[in-house]
């Protein structure tokens, strides 16, 4: 199988190479935990402390592995990394992303330790050499110990009150950065395009022309809303997050809001397309009311009154204008 890959298979590694691989893996994991801690330190200090502790644990295990290696094989440790070995558990470098949520970082840390333990256990079960099997079993025990240590650190630093406060902060940031701009865009795209689309529909009764107008109105509104949202606030003082994220959320949802009732006009029969478009409009408006109630804590029936009634009035205005 080496013919098809430049990487060495795990079964071909010597005990010396396995220990070297474990050392580099511990180094990588420690760096990842430290990067998590630095990103979270200002807003989530308790979780940052947990990741600092996990990085310290990884450093201690690395030191033990280095001592073991030097005792058995000497001072020179070859550089063998995960990506050099076929069959070693692969992890996407999601920690390089700046958009990871607090919960995603916590989940990724647990997955890192769990996957490492499973890999070493599976490798130990496949090994025919007693010494290698023992070594792999020891490494699996080390990874299980990491999980226990991480749980102990969480219990020490992440009380229920602390977790609740940090989760509330993360939720509020998610709403400010993604939900609020996206909701504004969805409302604008759904409501503001109603009048022109249905006015053209009833004025021409031409489904293709109506579709083209709907696409143009939706895309144009999405571009306008996206740039407006991004340029209105850089997020530095308001804490609303990256203007690019907010602009993306607002622009995409504005376009989606308009496309919902434009796409039915791909149908050639005018009344079938119009009936479907009207049904889509009411689904969109009820969805907006639900999002307002779910994330913005707006009483549901007040949201329904504001959005559905307002949208119905705009829809009626477009129909009357087009019919006249």
C-alpha positions in Angstrom: 0.0 0.0 0.0 3.0 2.3 0.4 2.9 2.7 -3.4 -0.3 4.7 -3.2 0.8 7.0 -0.3 4.0 8.8 0.8 2.9 8.3 4.4 4.0 5.5 6.6 1.3 3.2 8.0 1.0 2.9 11.7 1.7 -0.8 11.6 5.1 0.0 10.1 6.2 2.3 12.9 8.7 1.1 15.4 8.3 1.7 19.1 10.8 4.5 18.9 8.7 6.2 16.2 5.5 5.6 18.1 6.9 7.5 21.2 8.2 10.3 18.9 4.7 10.5 17.4 3.1 10.7 20.8 5.5 13.5 21.8 4.7 15.6 18.8 1.0 15.0 19.4 1.2 16.2 22.9 3.0 19.3 21.8 0.3 20.1 19.2 -2.5 19.6 21.6 -0.9 21.8 24.2 -0.5 24.6 21.6 -4.2 24.2 20.6 -5.4 24.5 24.2 -3.2 27.6 24.8 -4.7 29.2 21.7 -8.2 28.5 22.9 -7.3 30.0 26.3 -6.0 33.2 24.7 -9.1 33.7 22.6 -11.4 33.2 25.6 -9.4 35.0 28.3 -11.1 38.4 28.0 -14.7 37.2 27.8 -14.6 33.7 29.4 -11.8 33.7 32.0 -13.0 30.6 33.8 -13.0 28.4 30.7 -9.6 30.0 29.7 -8.3 28.8 33.0 -9.5 25.3 32.2 -7.7 25.3 28.9 -4.5 26.6 30.6 -4.7 23.7 33.0 -5.2 21.2 30.1 -2.2 22.7 28.3 -0.2 22.3 31.4 -1.3 18.6 31.7 -0.2 18.0 28.1 3.1 19.6 28.8 3.6 17.2 31.8 2.8 14.2 29.7 5.1 15.4 27.0 7.9 15.7 29.6 7.3 12.1 30.8 7.3 10.8 27.2 10.5 12.6 26.4 12.2 11.1 29.5 11.0 7.7 28.5 12.3 8.2 25.0 15.7 9.4 26.1 16.1 6.5 28.5 15.4 4.0 25.8 16.6 5.5 22.5 18.9 8.5 23.3 18.7 12.3 23.0 17.7 12.6 19.3 14.0 12.6 18.8 12.8 12.3 15.1 10.1 14.6 14.0 7.0 12.5 13.3 3.6 14.2 13.2 0.1 13.0 12.7 0.0 13.9 9.1 3.0 11.7 8.4 1.2 8.5 9.5 -1.6 6.9 7.5 -4.3 5.6 9.8 -3.6 8.0 12.6 -6.7 9.9 13.6 -7.2 12.9 11.5 -8.4 16.2 12.9 -9.5 19.2 10.8 -7.6 22.3 11.9 -10.8 24.0 13.1 -8.9 25.7 15.9 -7.4 28.0 13.3 -10.8 29.5 12.7 -11.7 32.7 14.5 -15.4 31.9 14.6 -15.4 29.0 16.9 -18.0 29.3 19.6 -17.3 28.7 23.3 -19.3 25.4 23.2 -17.5 24.3 20.0 -14.1 24.8 21.7 -15.2 22.8 24.8 -16.5 20.0 22.6 -13.4 20.0 20.4 -11.1 19.6 23.5 -13.1 16.6 24.7 -13.1 15.1 21.2 -9.3 15.5 20.9 -8.7 13.5 24.1 -11.4 10.9 23.3 -10.2 10.3 19.8 -6.6 9.9 20.9 -7.6 7.3 23.5 -9.7 5.3 21.0 -6.9 5.3 18.5 -4.3 4.0 20.9 -6.7 1.3 22.2 -7.5 0.1 18.7 -3.9 0.1 17.7 -3.0 -1.9 20.8 -5.7 -4.5 20.0 -4.2 -4.9 16.5 -0.6 -5.2 17.6 1.0 -8.6 17.7 4.1 -7.5 19.6 3.7 -7.6 23.3 6.0 -4.6 24.0 4.2 -2.5 21.4 0.8 -3.6 22.8 1.9 -2.5 26.2 3.2 0.8 25.0 0.0 1.6 23.1 -2.1 0.6 26.1 0.0 2.9 28.3 -0.6 5.8 25.8 -4.3 5.1 25.8 -4.3 5.2 29.6 -2.5 8.5 29.4 -5.2 9.9 27.1 -7.9 8.6 29.5 -6.0 10.4 32.3 -6.1 13.6 30.3 -9.9 13.3 30.2 -10.1 12.8 33.9 -7.8 15.7 34.5 -9.9 17.9 32.2 -13.1 17.0 34.1 -11.4 17.7 37.4 -10.3 21.1 36.1 -13.8 21.9 34.9 -15.2 21.0 38.3 -12.7 23.2 40.0 -13.1 26.3 37.8 -16.5 25.9 36.0 -19.2 26.0 38.6 -22.8 26.0 37.5 -23.0 29.8 38.0 -19.9 30.4 36.0 -21.0 28.1 33.2 -24.4 29.8 33.2 -22.8 33.3 33.0 -20.4 32.3 30.2 -23.1 30.5 28.2 -25.3 33.5 28.6 -22.5 35.8 27.3 -21.9 33.4 24.3 -25.6 33.3 23.5 -25.9 37.1 23.7 -22.9 37.5 21.4 -24.4 35.0 19.0 -27.6 37.0 18.9 -25.9 40.4 18.4 -23.6 39.1 15.7 -25.8 36.7 13.7 -29.4 36.6 14.8 -30.2 40.3 15.0 -28.6 41.3 11.6 -30.0 38.1 10.0 -33.5 38.8 11.4 -33.4 42.4 10.2 -32.3 41.2 6.8 -35.0 38.5 6.6 -37.7 41.0 7.6 -36.5 43.5 5.0 -36.2 40.9 2.3 -39.5 39.3 3.0 -41.6 42.5 3.5 -39.9 45.2 1.3 -40.0 43.0 -1.9 -43.7 42.0 -1.5 -45.1 45.2 -3.1 -42.9 45.3 -6.2 -43.1 41.5 -6.9 -46.8 41.2 -6.6 -47.4 44.6 -8.3 -45.5 43.3 -11.3 -47.2 39.9 -11.1 -50.7 41.4 -11.2 -49.8 44.1 -13.7 -48.3 41.8 -16.3 -49.5 38.3 -15.3 -46.2 37.1 -16.8 -44.5 34.6 -14.5 -41.1 35.0 -16.1 -41.0 38.8 -15.9 -42.2 38.5 -12.3 -39.4 36.1 -11.5 -36.8 38.3 -13.0 -38.1 41.3 -11.1 -38.1 39.2 -7.9 -34.6 38.0 -8.4 -33.3 41.6 -9.1 -35.2 43.0 -6.1 -33.9 40.3 -3.7 -30.3 40.4 -4.8 -30.2 44.1 -4.9 -31.8 44.4 -1.4 -29.3 41.8 -0.1 -26.3 43.7 -1.4 -27.6 47.0 0.0 -28.5 45.6 3.4 -25.2 43.7 3.7 -23.1 46.8 3.0 -25.3 49.0 5.2 -25.0 46.6 8.2 -21.2 46.2 7.7 -20.6 49.9 7.4 -22.9 51.1 10.2 -20.9 49.7 13.1 -17.4 48.3 13.4 -18.4 46.5 16.6 -15.5 47.8 18.6 -17.6 49.8 21.1 -21.0 48.2 20.7 -19.7 44.7 21.2 -21.8 43.5 18.3 -19.0 41.5 16.7 -17.3 41.6 13.3 -19.0 43.9 10.8 -18.2 41.3 8.1 -20.1 38.6 9.9 -23.0 40.9 10.5 -23.0 42.1 7.0 -22.9 38.6 5.6 -25.8 37.5 7.9 -27.9 40.5 7.0 -27.2 40.4 3.2 -27.8 36.6 2.8 -31.0 36.6 4.9 -32.3 39.6 3.0 -31.8 37.8 -0.3 -33.3 34.6 1.0 -36.4 36.6 2.3 -37.1 37.9 -1.2 -36.2 34.8 -3.1 -38.8 32.8 -1.1 -41.7 34.3 -2.9 -39.9 35.0 -6.2 -39.0 31.4 -6.9 -42.6 30.2 -7.3 -42.9 32.3 -10.4 -40.6 29.8 -12.2 -43.9 28.0 -12.7 -45.6 28.9 -16.0 -49.2 29.0 -14.7 -49.8 32.4 -13.2 -52.4 31.5 -10.6 -50.6 28.4 -9.4 -47.4 30.4 -9.0 -49.2 33.3 -7.3 -51.0 31.0 -4.9 -47.8 29.3 -4.0 -46.0 32.6 -3.6 -48.7 33.9 -1.2 -48.4 30.7 0.9 -44.6 31.1 1.0 -45.1 34.7 2.2 -47.1 33.6 5.2 -44.6 30.9 6.1 -41.9 33.5 6.0 -43.8 36.0 8.1 -44.6 33.3 10.7 -41.0 32.2 10.7 -39.9 35.8 11.5 -42.4 36.0 14.3 -41.1 32.7 15.7 -37.5 34.0 15.6 -38.4 37.2 17.3 -40.1 35.2 20.0 -37.3 32.6 20.3 -34.3 34.9 20.3 -35.4 38.5 20.9 -37.9 37.5 23.6 -40.7 39.4 21.9 -44.1 38.1 23.0 -45.3 35.8 20.2 -48.7 37.4 19.5 -47.1 40.9 19.5 -44.6 39.6 17.0 -47.4 38.1 14.9 -49.3 41.4 15.0 -46.3 43.4 13.9 -44.9 41.1 11.2 -47.8 39.1 9.8 -50.3 42.0 9.8 -47.7 44.4 8.4 -46.6 42.0 5.7 -50.2 41.3 4.8 -50.8 45.0 4.3 -47.7 45.4 2.1 -48.8 42.3 0.1 -52.3 43.8 -0.3 -50.8 47.1 -1.4 -48.8 45.4 -4.1 -51.8 43.4 -5.4 -53.9 46.6 -5.5 -51.3 48.6 -7.3 -50.6 45.9 -9.8 -54.3 45.3 -10.4 -55.0 49.0 -11.0 
